[in-house]
Amino acid sequence: MSKPVLTVGLIGYQFMGRAHSNAYRQVGRFFDLPATIRMKTVCGRNEAGVRAAAGILGWEGYATDWREVIADPEIDIVDVSTPGASHCEIVCAAAAAGKVVFCEKPIGNTLAEAEKMAEAVRKSGRPSAVFHNYRKAPAVALAKQWIEEGRLGRIFHIRSAYLQDWIADSDFPLVWRLQKEQAGSGALADIGSHIVDMARHLVGEFTEVCGTMETFVKQRPLVGSTDGKLGARAASETGEVTVDDATVWIARLGGALGTFEATRFALGRKNLNRFEINAEKGSLAFNLERMNELEWYDASAPEGAQGFSTIQATEAVHPYAAHYWPVGHIIGYEHTFLNLVADAVTAVATGARCEPDMEDGLANQRVLDAVERSAAGRSWVSL
């Protein structure tokens, strides 16, 4: 019996578009899915760029207007991988057209946008998925499994940090991620949304937050202004940075206390996404830069033999690992997207709920909004 076909249209072809394209192209080679994926159309505003991307990334064709993708009756899934400022309009239009919506994170630039998007998807009655792909690292999925099995017991703490340094140079230009009208917020939305989702996934819902935000470099050279390699503008031509460079907050969630830090000014940290969970029976720790490993402290170990051990989550008994290589042969960042797409496509094909979905995206956005309001008011904010 032949499998049903799910036809995908992807809107956006840069960094995230490339990651999503790779997942759609490769996932059927590793997972026995209940449906076949057809990569029909990739969409972007630059015709020369999107035409080239279609050929490189494996799409049948391309479009320069996202409305064409939504209007195509053959397309079942619309994947929105554009900058955040365009998410709301595209997602709402796709949901109104009865499409399954997959969306990059954070789903909106504001809480009002996220609420509108989630309502549109609810009204459509169709499933959705949000690309919080770090949930899908085998080591993180193993942590989730152990927590659900009660291996940790009552959770006391989660401390989480997402640290990067790519804008620490004050001469770095004013790209779209540093403009509130395009990005919504800075480190908080871009990388803070990931640690919010991870904490909710592993520990539980946020009930209170108290945060602070800082913009260390408030004026930056306009794109094309700093030197002859970038363009002809004068070096003195600058624009205002309207998002946070770093955000720190504390929280109560799932009965535990949490501390969170998101910054793009941590020199030497290229993509450190780390959490540690302390509980009554032990502790777990994970670092994306060593994403195949899960650190485990077992409080029941004999006296004198206690200490953190490192589990390499590459054995067939570990989540997702059996779909790839023999034990000890590690997987990479791109495989987290394959795992997410495998789960999402399976859910769409079988009628199950995708996780994470638009409701998760909305819950994450509520936390981000509460942190911003807390920082503005210098007070605790309840959710």
N, C-alpha and C positions, 0 to 999 in steps of 0.2 A: 504494500500500500504506500503510495507516495505521500510525502509530508505536505501539509499546507505551506504556502509561501507568505511570508510577511515582508512587504515592500517598504523600504526606508527612504525618506528624503531628509538630507542633512543640511541645516542652515548654518553656515559658518565653516571655514576650512583652514583656519590657522592652527595654533597650538592644540586646543581642545578638539577641533575638527579632525586633526590628524590622529589624535589618540582614539577618538571614537571610530574613525574610519578603519584603523588598524584592527580594532576589536570586532567590528562587523565582518571584516574580511577574513579574520583568523578563527573566530570562535567556533565555527562549525567543524574546524579541523581538529579541535581538541575535545569538544563536548558533543554528545549525541543529543541534539536538541529535538523537541517535538515539532519544530517548524524550520523551514529553510529561509535564510535571510537573502533578500534581493536588494542590492545597493543600486537604486535607480538614479537618484538625482542629488547632486551637491549644489548648494547655492551660495553665491557671494556677489558683492556689488562690482568688483573689478573683473570684467569679462576675461581678460587675458589671464589673470591670476586663477580664477575659478576653473577656466578651461584646462589650464595646466594641472591644477589640483585634481580634477576629475580623472585624468589619465594616470597620474602618479598614485593616487590613493585608491583607485579601483572602482570608480563610479561609472555607470553606463553613460550618463550625460550630466549636463549642468544647467543652471538657471541663474539669472541675475536679479530676480525679483522673488522674494520668499512667498508672495501670494500665488505664484505659479505652482509652487510645491504643494501648498495647501489645497489648491483647486484641482490637483491631479487625482482623479478617482482611483487610480491604481495604487496610490501611496497609502499605506496603513499607519505607519509610524512617522511622525515628524519630530526630528531631533533638533533641539534649539541649542546651538553652541556659539552663539554670538555674545558680544559684550552685554552686560546686564541691563543697559538702558533700553534695549529692544526686546527683552524677554517677555514682558507683560503683553504687549500688543500681539506678538507672534503666537504665544501660547494660547491666549484667549481666542484668537482667530482659528487656530488649529483645533482647539477643543470644540468650538462652535460648529466646525465642519465635521465633527465626529471622529477626528483622528486620535489615535493613541499618541500621547505627548511624552517624550523624553526631554529632559532639560538639564543644562549645566547649573552649577550652584554659584552663589546663592540664587534662588529662583527669581527674586525681584530686587530692585534697588531700594525699595521701601516696604514697610509692613503693609501699607494699603495696597500696593501692587501685588504682594504675595497673597493677600486675602482674596483679591479679585481673581488671580490665576487659579488658586485652589478651588474657589467657587465655580469657576468656569469648567474645570475638570470634573468636579462633582456633578454638575448639571449635565455634562456629556454622558455620564455613566460609563466612561471608558477608563481603563487603567492608565497609570502614569509611572514614570521613573525619574529619579534625580541622581545625578552622577557624583554622589559622595562615595567615590571608589575605594577610599581607604578602609571602609568597612569590610571590603572583600579581600584584603590580604589574608592568606591562610592563618598567619599568627594571630591576627585580630579576631578572625572567625573562631579560632580555637579559644581565645580568651572569652569571647561571648558564650561559647558552649560550656566552658567550665563555670562561668558565673551562673548560667541558667541551671546547671546541674547541682548548684549549691556547694561547689568545691571551696569557694571562698568564704561562705557564710555572710554575715552582715558586713556591708561595705562602709568604711569610715571616711575615707578620703579618695579623691582623684585629683592629681595635679597634672596639668597638661600645658604644653608649650609648643607653639609652632614658630620657629625662628628662621629667618632668611636675612640676607644682607645686600640684596641686589640694588637697592636705592640709597645705600648709605653714603655714596659719593654725592656731595652737594651739586656737582656739575651734571649729574644724571638728568636728562631732559624731562619735560612735563608731558609724559605719556598719558594715555586715556585712563589708566588705572589710578592716576593721581588727581582725577577730576571727579568731583562728587556727582555731577549731572550724568556722567558716563558709568561710574563704578558704584555709586551708592555710598560706600565708605571705603577706607583703605585696607590696612592690615586686618581690621575687624571683619569685613565681609570676605575679603579674598582668601585669607588663610584661617581667620578665626572661625568662619562658618564650618570648616572641617573639624576643628576640635570641639565645637558645640555639638555637631552631629555625632561625633565619636562618643562623647560623654553621655549624650542622651541614649545612644544605642547600647552602651555598656552598663550605665549606672541608673539612669532614669530621668524623669522630667525635671527641668529647672523650676524652682518655686520662688527664688529671690536672687537678685544680683546686685553687686555694688562695684562700679568700675570707674576707671579714669582713662583718658585718651590724650595723646600728645602728637603734635606735628613738629618735628625737629627742624626741618628745612621748609620754610614757608614760601619761598620764591625759588623757582627753577627755570633754567633756560628753556625757551620754547623749542619744540622739536625742530632740528635743523639750524640751531643757533650757536652751538658751543665751539665748533671748529670747522675748518674747511671741508672735512670729510662728510659732515652732516648737512651742509647747506650754506646759503649765502647770507642768512640773517646775522645781524650784529650780535656779538657775545653778550651785550648788555640787555638784549631783549628777553624779558622774563615774564612768567605768568605765575599766578597764585596757586599753590597747592591747597586744595579744598577738602582733603581727606586726612585721616589719621595716619601717621607713620607707625605708631605702636599703640596697643590697647592692652590694659591689664585689668582683670576683674576677679573678684571672689564670688562664690555662689553657694547656695544650698540646692541640692538636687538629689532626688531619689533617696532621701534620708541621710545623705552624706554631705560633707563639706568639700568644696572644690576651689582650686586656684587655677587661673588661666592667663596665659600670656601669648599675644600675637604681635610680632614685630618684624619689620623688614630692615632693621638697623642692628642686627646681631652679627657683627663682623666675624667672619670665619664660619658662620653657620649658613650653609647653602640651602638646605631643605630639611631641617631637623623638626620632625613632627613626633613628639614623644608624650606618652602618658605613663603614669604610675598609679596603680590602684592598691590601697592598703585596706585589708579586711581582717576579720577575726581569725580566719584560718590560714591566712597567708597574703602574699602580695604578688601582683603581676606588673610587668613593665614592658613597654614596646617603644621602639624607635624606628621610624620609617627609613632612616638611612641604613638600617640593618633589618630590612623588612621581613626577612625569612626567619627571624629569631623572636622568641618570646621568653622573657626572663620570669622565673617563678621562684618564690620563696615559700617553702612549706613549713608552717609553724609546728607541724606534728613530727617533724624529723627529730631524731634523738639528740639530746644535748651533746654538744661538741661536734655535731655533723650538720648543723644548720647553716644556711647561706643561700644566696641566689644561685640557681642553676639556669643554664641557657638551653632552651629547647629549640632545635632547628625544625621548623614546621614544614618539612618536605616529605614526610612519610605518607603512605597511602591512607593511613587512618586519619590524617589531618584534613580539615575542610579544603576542598578544591585541589589538593596536591596530587591526587591520583590521576588527574586529567593531564598532567604534564610529564615530568621526567623522573628517572629513578631517584631514590632517596639521596639527599645530599646535593642534588643538582638544582640550584636555586632558580627562582623565577624573579622577574623584575617589575618595575612600575607599570609597564604596559599590560601586564597580565591581570592587574586589578580591574582594568576596564573589561577585559575578556570575561572575568568572573561575574562582574556586574551585568554585562549584556547577556550572558548565559542565563542568569537568574531572571532578568527582566523579560527576555524573550520567552522563557519557559512559563513565566507567570501569565504573560499575554496570551500564549497559545492554550493554556489550560484553564484560564479564568481565575487564577489565584491572584492575590494581592502582590504587587511588586514592592520590594523594600530595598532602599528607601524610595518613597514616592512623594507626590506633591504635598501630602499631609505632613510628612516629615520635613519637607522644605519649608512649609509654613511654620511649623513648630520651631525650627531653627531660626527663622526670621524673627519670630517673637522674642527670642533670646537676644539676638543682635540688636533689635530695637530697644529692648529693655536696658542693655548695656549702654547704648548711646544716651538714653534718657537719664540714666543714673549718672553718667559722666557730666552731662549738662547741668543736672540739678545737684550734684555732689551729695547723693543720698542713695539709700537702698531703694530698689524698685521691685515690687512683687509682680509675678506673672499670673 
